[in-house]
Amino acid sequence: APENIFPRPSAGSGRVSGLSTPRKRARLYSFPWVPVAMVGPAPGGGSPLENANPLIYRRSGERPVTAREEDDELPDSIDDREIFDLIRSINDPEHPLTLEELNVVEQVRVKVNDAESTVVVEFTPTIPHCSMATLIGLSIKVKLIRSLPERFKVDVHITPGTHASEHAVNKQLADKERVAAALENSHLLEVVNQCLSARS
Amino acid sequence: MKDSLSLLARIPAHPDSRCWFLAWDPSGTLLASCGGDRSIRIWGKEGDDWVCKSVLGEGHQRTIRKVAWSPCGSYLASASFDATTCIWKKSQDEFEVRLSLLILTQGWANRLVRGLHLGREIVWQAMNAHEIGGWGVGGGEGSDWIKCCSGLWDSAACSACRTALIAVWCIAGVVCSGADPSWKCICTLSGFHTRTIYDVAWCRLTGALATACGDDAIRIFEEEPLSNPQQPTFALTAHVPRAHSQDVNCVAWNPKEPGLLASCSDDGEMAFWKYHAWIAGVLL
């Protein structure tokens, strides 16, 4: 397998490894350093990719643990970083990359209010006509609904100005009934679960 | 406003799932609830407790979104995400499926929908693919309106909206060419709800307007006694901020017992409330 030169922190290290650090897992693609990335064609041909040349961003390191968090007596309130940790590793439907690596989700675009039980996540599709935007938004929403306590109200919408049909997509994502009906569609549910599964 | 709406009972109607809708039968003795667990439950009162009389579980393959009783009370219709509607017939205490229909428009199985004219634009109720045939949408406003229900007066209807407004409509005394009457908005209630309003219910006995909101609260409004019928003002007479632990999906007034309100929520629970109306500053 070709040595993968895309810089990602190896599990548990907390550092971003440099170009020379070999990856643990063999990859089908080789990615040069940020900010320009060239993703090769999908193996075995198949339909053309929506966005064949996405920009790939550097992953942020692991979260430093504070002394307050280590104390079991004090309750931890849910903050922006925790929500971001839940959604950063959601897979993009097209590329073997996470939403964090494609900068679709960023920590600054996550707003949590634990006291009022609200979460607002803005996501940025990689291109303004991305047809996967609804699916990506749905994956984020499903991940948060499954992971957070039931009291939370989850709002997921497109970063304003970054998509041609953001109003229509936002309306669908905000429609509780439509989301519930969509998740009863076994095919769609399978695609969403694939996006949410940990990459092996 | 305190103690205007008091909790009578809270029942886990559809455990581990969400309860989407409630419907009282015309006699007010039975309550049908439906939910994400693909079943319909019929509830009746025995003594002081509400008990589940039947579970209708075999009719649908997906979430049941709405149920409605026929005016005679012998039939129940249910609509589901599996794109079918079931008609159930009640014989003695049992229900059986009489008819399973695959239809795209929901006839009387849905709440009565009035077409509302806004000049040349017609605002209508659209819920996913369940579109009421014959009405059109102008200006893209249609799908923002979730619900409209017929009110105490035949000529008044109330609609609830995703952006947390309620508008009250009245037939305008305007001569128009078509067969449909022309409606105009006579009152808008804004600033009370912080999230989507999922349901409104206007009590035919007391005139109180109940709302179910995504902020987990139930609110009751009443028309101010001395307001002009052409330009009414409504006052908030009851507000229960944490009526349920999640979104309140439906509120339904009992057709025979004034002040009895049922509500259901995403947490799968059903709650019964007693509303005490205020008249001239006196709590009834």
Boltz contact constraints between the chains, C-beta under 6 A:
constraints:
  - contact:
      token1: [A, 150]
      token2: [B, 246]
      max_distance: 6.0
  - contact:
      token1: [A, 178]
      token2: [B, 128]
      max_distance: 6.0
  - contact:
      token1: [A, 181]
      token2: [B, 81]
      max_distance: 6.0
  - contact:
      token1: [A, 184]
      token2: [B, 62]
      max_distance: 6.0
  - contact:
      token1: [A, 184]
      token2: [B, 81]
      max_distance: 6.0
